Amino acid sequence: MSRMNEKVLRSLLESVKSGSVDIDKALGQLRHLPFEDLGFARIDHHRAIRCGFPEVIFCPGKTIEQIAAIFAHMAEMGGNVLASRATPEAYEAVAANCPKAEYHKLARAITLRQGEVVAPIGHIALVAAGTSDLPVAEEARITSEIMGHRVVVHYDVGVSGLHRLLGSTRELQKANVVIVTAGMEGALASVVGGLVAVPVIAVPTSVGYGASFGGLAALLTMLNSCVAGVSVVNIDNGFAAGYIAAMVNRLAAGKPPSQEE
């Protein structure tokens, strides 16, 4: 878990020790405080306590200077940091303050790993229909891995060559949760859902010709899946799929949210 704001924590603990603040009230404050006001952003430094992982920086719509500043302030807390949908220019600005940060070009993500590396229990399977789906799949992978989970990939196994997928069936059945990214008609999620006994998180991608309507066709196919174990996130939202998969794998391993990272 990320290191908390020491001044706030110390003050609160001293108040509990002196008896001026009771335990229940202190717990209430820990759930909601603190945040850091940068003027253009209020960074939620306690999100790791509530949710098991720190706040994630969504880069589109922010200036490069804002991204770099938010990243640097989050890095000061000592936990892992993730910025999604980042450009190479944003990474250069981040790296000027945080030279250990890494840029994942295909995933368009910046990560900084500072938390103690703990061997993950169980794993997440990540399935991509085609090579064109890899940017979304890689966003999911990077998200799950920075949250401390092991991801096993099965790429380019779309339904047009079903034998490629069936060759991975045994490995898929060993996972605690499966992410499936697919564009075009998006049928792959239902096929995978019929092969495994664990939750399948389907990610429709915007890959495909005109009638795929930028991923809408895949989204509707996945939402209408006849397989009960398939759930769906938004079009191209690899981040959400990776985050949810990490939560499922954590619970399957019997780890409470406070043990994330």
C-alpha positions as CSV (number, residue, x, y, z in Angstrom):
1,M,0.0,0.0,0.0
2,S,1.2,3.6,-0.7
3,R,2.9,5.5,2.1
4,M,0.4,7.9,3.6
5,N,0.9,11.6,4.2
6,E,3.0,11.4,7.4
7,K,2.1,14.8,8.9
8,V,-1.7,14.1,8.7
9,L,-1.3,10.5,10.0
10,R,1.0,11.6,12.8
11,S,-1.3,14.3,14.0
12,L,-4.3,12.0,13.9
13,L,-2.5,9.3,15.8
14,E,-1.4,11.8,18.5
15,S,-5.0,12.9,18.8
16,V,-6.1,9.3,19.3
17,K,-3.3,8.7,21.8
18,S,-4.3,11.8,23.8
19,G,-8.0,10.8,23.8
20,S,-9.2,13.9,22.0
21,V,-10.3,11.8,19.0
22,D,-11.9,8.4,19.5
23,I,-11.1,5.4,17.3
24,D,-14.4,5.5,15.3
25,K,-13.9,9.2,14.4
26,A,-10.3,8.5,13.4
27,L,-11.3,5.7,11.1
28,G,-13.8,8.1,9.5
29,Q,-11.1,10.6,8.8
30,L,-8.8,8.0,7.4
31,R,-11.5,7.0,4.9
32,H,-11.8,10.5,3.5
33,L,-8.5,12.4,4.1
34,P,-6.2,13.7,2.9
35,F,-6.3,15.1,-0.6
36,E,-3.6,17.4,-1.9
37,D,-4.9,20.6,-3.7
38,L,-2.7,21.6,-6.6
39,G,-5.1,24.2,-7.8
40,F,-5.9,22.4,-11.0
41,A,-6.3,19.0,-9.4
42,R,-7.0,17.5,-6.0
43,I,-5.0,14.4,-5.6
44,D,-6.7,11.6,-3.6
45,H,-3.8,10.2,-1.6
46,H,-6.0,7.9,0.4
47,R,-7.5,6.1,-2.5
48,A,-5.2,3.2,-1.9
49,I,-6.6,2.8,1.6
50,R,-10.2,2.8,0.5
51,C,-9.8,0.9,-2.8
52,G,-6.5,-1.0,-2.7
53,F,-4.7,1.0,-5.4
54,P,-3.8,4.7,-5.7
55,E,-5.6,7.2,-8.0
56,V,-4.7,6.7,-11.7
57,I,-3.9,9.7,-14.0
58,F,-6.0,9.9,-17.1
59,C,-3.9,12.0,-19.4
60,P,-6.2,13.2,-22.3
61,G,-7.5,16.7,-21.6
62,K,-4.6,17.6,-19.3
63,T,-1.6,19.6,-20.3
64,I,1.9,18.0,-20.2
65,E,2.8,20.3,-17.3
66,Q,-0.3,19.1,-15.3
67,I,0.5,15.5,-16.0
68,A,4.1,15.8,-14.8
69,A,3.1,17.7,-11.7
70,I,0.4,15.3,-10.7
71,F,2.7,12.3,-11.4
72,A,5.5,13.8,-9.3
73,H,3.3,14.6,-6.3
74,M,1.9,11.0,-6.4
75,A,5.3,9.6,-6.6
76,E,6.3,11.4,-3.5
77,M,3.8,9.2,-1.5
78,G,6.0,6.2,-2.2
79,G,3.5,4.0,-4.0
80,N,3.2,2.8,-7.6
81,V,1.9,5.3,-10.1
82,L,0.0,4.7,-13.3
83,A,-0.8,7.3,-16.0
84,S,-3.0,6.1,-18.9
85,R,-3.4,7.2,-22.5
86,A,-0.1,9.1,-22.3
87,T,1.9,10.5,-25.2
88,P,5.7,10.2,-25.5
89,E,5.9,14.0,-24.8
90,A,4.1,13.5,-21.5
91,Y,6.5,10.7,-20.6
92,E,9.5,12.9,-21.3
93,A,8.1,15.6,-18.9
94,V,7.4,12.9,-16.2
95,A,10.8,11.3,-16.6
96,A,12.5,14.7,-15.9
97,N,11.2,14.5,-12.3
98,C,10.9,10.7,-12.0
99,P,13.7,9.1,-14.0
100,K,12.7,5.6,-13.0
101,A,9.3,5.9,-14.7
102,E,8.7,3.7,-17.7
103,Y,6.8,4.3,-20.9
104,H,4.9,1.5,-22.5
105,K,4.4,2.7,-26.1
106,L,1.8,0.2,-27.3
107,A,-0.3,0.6,-24.1
108,R,0.2,4.4,-24.1
109,A,0.9,4.2,-20.4
110,I,3.5,5.5,-18.0
111,T,4.3,3.5,-14.8
112,L,6.5,4.0,-11.8
113,R,6.9,0.9,-9.6
114,Q,8.0,1.8,-6.1
115,G,6.0,-0.6,-3.9
116,E,7.5,-3.8,-2.6
117,V,7.2,-6.6,-5.1
118,V,5.2,-9.4,-3.7
119,A,4.9,-12.7,-5.6
120,P,1.3,-12.8,-6.9
121,I,-1.0,-15.6,-6.1
122,G,-2.9,-17.0,-9.2
123,H,-3.0,-15.1,-12.5
124,I,-5.1,-13.3,-15.0
125,A,-5.4,-14.6,-18.6
126,L,-5.5,-11.9,-21.3
127,V,-6.8,-12.9,-24.7
128,A,-6.7,-10.7,-27.8
129,A,-8.5,-11.6,-31.0
130,G,-6.0,-10.0,-33.4
131,T,-2.8,-7.9,-33.5
132,S,-4.9,-4.8,-34.1
133,D,-6.4,-5.3,-30.7
134,L,-3.1,-5.2,-28.9
135,P,-3.1,-1.5,-27.8
136,V,-6.2,-2.1,-25.8
137,A,-5.0,-5.5,-24.5
138,E,-1.6,-4.0,-23.5
139,E,-3.4,-1.3,-21.6
140,A,-5.2,-4.0,-19.6
141,R,-1.9,-5.9,-19.0
142,I,0.0,-2.9,-17.8
143,T,-2.8,-1.9,-15.5
144,S,-3.0,-5.4,-13.9
145,E,0.7,-5.7,-13.6
146,I,1.3,-2.4,-11.9
147,M,-1.4,-3.4,-9.4
148,G,0.8,-6.4,-8.5
149,H,-0.7,-9.2,-10.5
150,R,0.7,-11.8,-13.0
151,V,-0.8,-11.7,-16.5
152,V,-0.5,-14.6,-19.0
153,V,-1.2,-13.4,-22.6
154,H,-2.8,-15.3,-25.4
155,Y,-2.6,-13.0,-28.5
156,D,-4.0,-13.3,-32.0
157,V,-6.4,-16.2,-31.3
158,G,-9.5,-14.8,-32.9
159,V,-12.5,-16.9,-34.0
160,S,-11.5,-16.9,-37.7
161,G,-8.8,-19.4,-36.7
162,L,-10.5,-21.1,-33.7
163,H,-7.8,-23.8,-33.4
164,R,-5.4,-21.2,-32.2
165,L,-7.7,-20.5,-29.2
166,L,-8.5,-24.1,-28.5
167,G,-4.8,-24.8,-28.2
168,S,-4.7,-22.5,-25.2
169,T,-7.8,-23.9,-23.4
170,R,-6.0,-25.7,-20.6
171,E,-4.0,-22.6,-19.8
172,L,-7.1,-20.4,-19.9
173,Q,-8.8,-22.7,-17.4
174,K,-6.0,-22.2,-14.9
175,A,-6.6,-18.4,-14.6
176,N,-8.7,-16.8,-11.9
177,V,-10.2,-14.4,-14.4
178,V,-10.0,-13.8,-18.2
179,I,-9.9,-10.6,-20.1
180,V,-11.0,-10.8,-23.8
181,T,-10.3,-8.0,-26.2
182,A,-12.0,-8.2,-29.7
183,G,-13.2,-5.9,-32.4
184,M,-15.2,-6.6,-35.6
185,E,-18.2,-8.6,-34.4
186,G,-16.7,-9.4,-30.9
187,A,-17.7,-13.0,-30.8
188,L,-14.5,-14.2,-29.1
189,A,-15.7,-13.3,-25.6
190,S,-18.7,-15.7,-25.8
191,V,-16.5,-18.5,-27.1
192,V,-14.0,-18.0,-24.3
193,G,-16.8,-17.8,-21.8
194,G,-18.0,-21.2,-22.9
195,L,-14.6,-22.7,-22.2
196,V,-13.8,-21.5,-18.6
197,A,-15.4,-21.5,-15.2
198,V,-14.3,-18.1,-14.1
199,P,-15.4,-14.5,-14.9
200,V,-14.7,-13.2,-18.4
201,I,-14.3,-9.4,-18.8
202,A,-15.0,-8.5,-22.4
203,V,-13.5,-5.4,-24.0
204,P,-15.0,-4.4,-27.3
205,T,-12.4,-2.6,-29.4
206,S,-12.9,0.0,-32.2
207,V,-11.1,-2.3,-34.7
208,G,-13.1,-3.1,-37.8
209,Y,-14.6,-1.9,-41.1
210,G,-17.5,0.6,-41.4
211,A,-20.3,-1.6,-40.2
212,S,-18.5,-2.2,-36.9
213,F,-19.3,1.4,-36.1
214,G,-16.2,2.1,-34.1
215,G,-16.7,-0.8,-31.8
216,L,-20.4,-0.6,-31.3
217,A,-21.1,-3.9,-33.1
218,A,-18.6,-5.7,-30.8
219,L,-20.1,-4.0,-27.8
220,L,-23.6,-5.1,-28.7
221,T,-22.5,-8.7,-29.4
222,M,-20.7,-8.9,-26.0
223,L,-23.7,-7.4,-24.2
224,N,-26.0,-10.0,-25.8
225,S,-23.7,-12.9,-25.0
226,C,-25.6,-16.1,-24.2
227,V,-22.8,-17.0,-21.8
228,A,-23.7,-16.1,-18.2
229,G,-20.1,-15.5,-17.1
230,V,-19.3,-12.6,-19.5
231,S,-19.4,-9.0,-18.3
232,V,-18.5,-6.0,-20.5
233,V,-16.7,-2.7,-20.2
234,N,-16.7,0.2,-22.5
235,I,-15.3,0.3,-26.0
236,D,-11.4,0.3,-25.9
237,N,-11.4,0.5,-22.1
238,G,-8.5,-1.8,-21.4
239,F,-7.7,0.1,-18.2
240,A,-11.1,-0.8,-16.6
241,A,-10.7,-4.4,-17.7
242,G,-7.2,-4.6,-16.2
243,Y,-8.3,-3.0,-13.0
244,I,-11.4,-5.1,-12.5
245,A,-9.4,-8.3,-13.3
246,A,-6.9,-7.4,-10.7
247,M,-9.6,-7.0,-8.1
248,V,-11.1,-10.4,-9.0
249,N,-7.7,-12.1,-8.9
250,R,-6.9,-10.5,-5.5
251,L,-10.2,-11.8,-4.0
252,A,-9.7,-15.2,-5.6
253,A,-6.3,-15.3,-3.9
254,G,-7.9,-14.4,-0.5
255,K,-6.2,-11.0,-0.2
256,P,-8.1,-8.1,1.2
257,P,-7.8,-4.7,-0.5
258,S,-5.4,-3.4,2.1
259,Q,-2.8,-5.9,0.9
260,E,-2.7,-4.6,-2.7
261,E,0.7,-3.8,-4.3
